[in-house]
Amino acid sequence: MIIDFSNIEEKELANFRGGEKDTIVRMFTDELNKIFVSRLVPGASIGLHTHEDGCEIIYVLEGTGKALYDDGEERLSVGQSHYCPKGHSHSLINDSEEDFVFFAVVALQ
């Protein structure tokens, strides 16, 4: 199955999960996963949240940023992945001057 993100409508999610500014996303969902490409403009963030039902895997495509993970902080750059297992909390922050673009999969089970 091919998922062509260039043919999926881009949506702006204001203050996603309590974060700052907009999260711009192209998302495919089914009963098992959410698969998306997302962009945080400079100063934007996704608020701290816990993955109660599944995990999230993020792969950085462009830019740099940071993840707050449980009680720590991790720097993220192109080619790196951030993993948030079930039961753990995280947040993403674009603290750079460029867009932060990433591919992510959220398992719903």
N, C-alpha and C positions, 0 to 999 in steps of 0.2 A: 504494500500500500504506500503510495506516495502522498505526502502532505506538502503542498506547494504554498508556502507562507506568503508568496508574492500575490496570490489570488485570494487571500483571506483579508477581510476588512480590518483595518487598524482601528483600535478603540483606545480612548483616553480614559484611564481610571483615576479620578481625582483622589488624592490623599489615600492611596491604596493601603489598607490595613493600618491606617493612622499615620502614614508616612507624609513626607513633604512633597508638594507639587504633584505633577501627573506621572503616572506610569503608562507608557504607550505600549500596547500589546497586540499581537496577532496570535490568536489561540485556536487550537483544535482540542475538542474534548469528546470523550466517550465515557462509558460506564466504569472504566478502569484507570484512566489517566487524563491529565491536562498536559498538553504539549504546546509550548509557545516560544515565540521570539519576542523579547521585550526590550524596551529602551528607557533608560533614565537619563533625563537631561541634567546638566550640571546643577547640583544642589537638591536634586530629587532623591527620594528614598521610598522604600517599602517598609512599613512599620514592623516592629517586633511582633512575631506570632509563633505559635507552637503548632507543629504538625502532629495532630492527635491520631489521624487515621492512616497515614502513610508517610513516605519520605519525599524529599525534593532533591534533584540533582541539577546543578547549574553549571553551564560551560560558557566562559567569557569569549565573546566574538570580537568586541572592540572596546577600547578604553580601559580605564582602571577604576577601582572603587574599593569598598571594603564590606565585609560581612561581620555583623555582630552575631556571635554564635555562643549560645548559652551564656557563660560569664566572660567570654574572650572576644578578641577582635582579630580578623584575618584580612590581610591585603589581597586583592584579586587583580589579575592582569590577563591579557590575551593568552589563550591556550591553557589556562588553569580551570579546574573545576572546584566547586564548593558543594559539599554534601551535607544535607540536614536530615539525619535519620528520624524515623518515627519517634515521637515523644520528646523531641528536642526543639529548641526555639532559635530563630534567627531573624535578621533584618539585613537589607541591602541598602547601601548608601553610595551615591555618586558624589564624592568629595573632590572631583577633578574639574578641569575646565573643558572637558570633551564629553560627548555622549558615552554612556556606558551601556553596551548592547550585549545581551546574553540569550542563550538557548536554555530552556528549562523543561524538565519533566517532573510533574507532581503525581506520584502514585496515590490513587484514591482508596487503596486497601492495604 
